[in-house]
């Protein structure tokens, strides 16, 4: 409802692009497959791991100033994160 009148809209096009980067700074070594399973069985209960990440949102989506609903945000967004799971 918009001013008491039923209304609807739809948008087609691309949304903003998102790139995510993560790195393990301290703790578990890079392993694959069975090595990873064996490592987690033996060390998982007593290991501290430290990691960091960065998420970048690029304004590549469609953005129209005169529209209330847009697929793009028309801005860059940077999000930093860190993790320190410790037993």
Order of alpha helices (4+ residues) and beta strands (2+ residues): beta-alpha-beta-beta
